[in-house]
Amino acid sequence: MSTMPTWADRARRASTTEIDLATFDERWAKTHSSGETFRKYRGYADLFMEWATRYTDYSGIDILKEAGLPELEDYFDYLTSEHWDGHPGPCVSECGSLPYEVPSLKAKYDALSSYFGYAITHQLRGTNPVKGIKLDPRARKKRMILLPWEIHDIVAAAREESIRAAVTTGFFFGPGVRCEEVERIDVENFYQVPRGRMLRFRRKGKNRWQDIDVPRPLNPLIDELLGGRTSGPLIMSTGRRTRNKDTGALEHTRLDSSGLWRMVKKAGERCGLNVSPHDGRATSITLSLVDPAQPSVDRVMTFYDHHDLAVTLGYRNAARLPSGFHRNPYGIDWRTQAP
């Protein structure tokens, strides 16, 4: 039983619940350890808030305070409906993508559950209405495991687009680095050791750093991309550059994960393949497990940042690969690298 006086509890609740939407959003942002996750959640939350402003009786912070299961059910019914021209008022920006499939619905469900869950933390409401939404089970996607010559083809197709796309695709299908990790690679974190080029980079989700060997076939592509550049993001955005407030110098911004994703998809489409960055990671791990050098599972686990043996062994499904050993043309040489 709480020993807090009633007057003190009332004061605490009043100071917590009187919050504007912008401040709430800033605090919600700080609860996410992954920048990529927050960017996705932010977009999904904004779409819901736009919809709720137009099609419910609530607006602003009152949506988080007052919207309940009926409003959430209407929203998810809307997401699964066909696009039609009779929406009341202007169409919200997501209407052209209707209807959404289960994976997209689940992503929006997770984002809104986090959003309303944080509203409970701030005592804006007592329950999370998103929890009352029932979605169909999400079918697990079967990863595409590329064959060695297909990896050659997809990197070559990316090179026809740009050297930037080739390096990006090479990092996904070579050392199997995750999308958010490629986004955060900085040029100054490459360094040289006797056996070759190394990379120190921050792993996904937490402030954890890891050093890995850079596969030797990627080095010529990286050198061409850098062109002597010694600092800044490895994969730069070609959009508008920002100016440093202190020095006035133009700064390069890094291409975000969505842009990286699109480059891989485009390269795959040119080869007649429907692939994503994680298909590249799955391919890299699978080929490491069937490499002629036969690296130990412990070495593979360490290199790919797995903390559970079952996760690594889950990539051993090489059903699409012909029998025998296969070497990743843009991967690690397990005989001499990644000890």
N, C-alpha and C positions, 0 to 999 in steps of 0.2 A: 504493500500500500504506500502511495506517495505521501511524503511528509511536507510537500510544498504547499504553502498557504494558498487558498483559493484566489486571493487578490493577486498573488504573484503569478499564478498560472494564467489568469486572465490577461495580465500585462504582457507576459511572454507570448501568448497566442496573438494578441493584438499587434505586437511589433513584428511578428513573423508573417501574418496573413496580409498585412498592408504592404504589398509589394507590387511594383509595376511589372509589366510583361518583359520589358527590356532587361531589367535587373534579374528577373527570374531566369531568362534565357542565358545571361552571362554566367550565372551560378551553375545552371544545368550543364553548360559547356565544360566547366571545370571538373565535373564528375567523370568524364570520359578519359581514360588513359590512352586511347587510340584516336589520333586525329582523323584517320580515315573513317572510322566508325562514326565519329561525331558529325563529319561532313554529310554522310548519308542520312543519319538521324535528323540533322538540322533541316535538310531538304524535305524529308517526309513529314516532319512536324509542321513546317511552314505550309505545305500543301493542305494538311488537315485544317490548320487554323484559317486559311483562306476559304476553304469550303465551309467551315462552321460559321464564319463571319457572314457569308452570303446566304446560307440555307438554314440557319438556326436562329433562335432568339438571342443568342449571346455574341459577345465580341470581346476582344482583348483578353485580359486576365480572367474575366468572368467565364470564358470558355473552359478554362482549367478548373475553375471553382464549381461550376454548375452543370456542365455537360455530363450526361449520364449514359447508361447503356442504350436507351432508345436512339440517342444521337449517334453513338458509335455504330450501332447496327445499321442505321441509315447510311452512314458513310461507307461501311464495307459493302453494303448492298449496291451502293453507287459504284464502287471500285470494280465490282463484278458484273456491272451492267454493260450493255452495248452503248456506244456513243449515240446520242440522239440530239436533235436540234431544239428540243423544247425545254431545255434547262431554264429555270427562272433566273432572269438576269444574265449577265455575261458568263460565259463558260469559264470554269477554273482551268488553270494551265495544264492539268494532267488529262483533260477529257479526251484529247486525241489519242491517248494510249489505251483507252478502255477497250475491252475488259482486261483486267490483270489476271495472270495465272497465279497458282499457289505460291511459288517462290517469291514473287514480288509482293504478294499479300502478306506473307510471313515477315518480310523485311519491314513493311510498313507497320505491321502489328508490333514488332519488337521495338521500333522507334517510339510509337505512341505509348506503349506500355512503360517505357523508360520515362517518357515525358510526364505522364499522369502519375507514375510512381514517385517522381521527384516532387510533384505537387503535394502528395501525401507527406513527404518529408518536411515540406514547408507549412504543413497543417492548413493548406488551402482546401483540402477535402479529406474525407475519411476513408474512401475506398477507391480502387482503381477500376473504372468501368471497362477498360480494354480486356480485363481478365474474363469478362463474360462473353466475349466473342469466340465462336467456335469455327476454326478453319479446318479444311480437309487436310489429311496428313500430307506432308511434303515428300514428294518422291526424291530419293537421293540420286543426284546426277552421276552417271557413270563417266569417269574421266577418260578423255581421249589420250591414249599413250601413242606418241608418234614413233615411227620407225626412224633409224639413223638417217636414211636418205631423205625422209620427209622433213627432218630438222634442217638439213642442208637447204632444202627447197624453201622453207618458210623464212629462214634468215636471209637467203638470197632475194626473196620477194620483198622483204622489208628493206633490204639495201637499195633496191630499185626505187623505193619511196624516198628514203633519206638515210644517211649514216646514223642519225639519231634513232630512227626506228630499228635499224639493224642491231645497234648496241642494246637497246631495250629488249628486243626479242631474244637476243643472245643471252642476256642475263636470266630471262625466264626459263629458257630451254637448256641452258648450259649449267650454271651452278644452282638453278632452281630457287632464286631469291624471290621472296614474296613481293606483291605489288607495292605495298606501302613502304617496304624496305628499299626498293629500287628508287622510289620517289625521293627518299631522304639521303641517297648516296651523295657525298661531296667529293670533289676532285682531290682536295688536300688529304683525304684519308686513304689514298693509295700510297703504298710504299714498297720498296724493293728489298728482298732478301736473297741469299745465294741461290735458292731454288726457283725464284721467279717473283712475279708481282703479287702483292697481298692487298687485301682490302679490309679496313676496319669500319664497321657500320653498325647502326643501331637496329636491333631486332624489333619486330612488330610488337606493339602493345605496351611494352614497358621500357624503361630507360636502361636496357641491357645492351652491351656492346659485344661484338664478336669479330674475330679475325679469321678470314678464310683465304685460301688460295684463289687467285683469279685464273680460270682455265686459260692455258696458253693460246688456244685459237681465238680467244676474244681480244687478245692484246693488240693486234693490228687494227681492229675496228675501234678500240678505245683510243689508240694513238691518233687515228684519223679524226675521230670526233673531237678530241681535246685540241689538236692543232697547236700545242704548246701552252695551253691554258693550265694554270696551276691552282686555281681556287674556284669556288662557287659550286652550284649543283651540277652533277654529272649530266642529267637530262634536263635541259633548260626549256622553258616555254618560249615560243616564238611570238607570243602576244606582246602587249604593251608593257614596257619596262617601267619600273617605279624608280623614283629618285630618292637617294639617301637624304634624310632630313638634316643630318649634321654636315656631311661633306658636299652635298649637291650632286654627287656622281650617280649616273644611271646604274641600277643594279639588275642583275639577272634573277628572274624568278624561276622556281623549279616547276616542271610540268607535273600536274597532279595525277593521282591514280586513275581518274577517269580517262585522261588523255593517254596514259600508258596503255590502258585496256583497249582503247580504240585502235591504237597502232597495231597491237597484236591481232585483234579481230580482223583488221583490214589485210594484214599480211596473210593470215590464214585463208581468208576468202579468195585471195589471188591464187592460192594453191588448191582451192576447192575443199578446204577444211574449215570446220566450225570449232575454233579453239579459243581458249581464254588464257590469261596469265597463269591460272592455277593448273590448267592442263599442262603448261610448260613445266611447272614445279613437279607435278605428278610424273611426267615423262622423265625428268632428270633423276628423281629418286628411284624410279623403277629401273632405269638403265644402270644406275649405280649398283643396284642389288644384283644385276646380272652381268656386271662388267667382267671382262676376262681376267682382270687382276684379282677378282674375288675379295674385295675389301670386307672387313668384318662389319657386322651390323652395328657395333658400337661406334666405329669410325663414321659410318653413314649417319647414324643418329646425331652425333656431335656436329657434323658438317651442316646438316639440314635443320638443326635446332629443334630436335624432338626430345621430349622428356619421358616418353613412354615407348617401350619396345613394341607394343601392339600397334602404335601409330605407324612406325616405320615399316613393320611387316605387312601392314595393310596395303602398302604400295607394291607388294610383291605380285599383285595380279597382273601378270604379263601375258594374258591370254591372246592378245593381238600380236605379240611378238613371235616370229618363227623360233623353233627350239634352238637352244644353244646360247652362246654368249654374244653380247652386243655392246659396242663402245659408243658412247655419246660423242658425236663429232665436235661439240662445243662444250663438253663437260670436262671434269677433272681427270687428269691422268693419275689414276689411283696407285700406280706403281711408284711414283715419285712425288706426288703432291698430297696435301691434306693428311699428314701422318696422324 
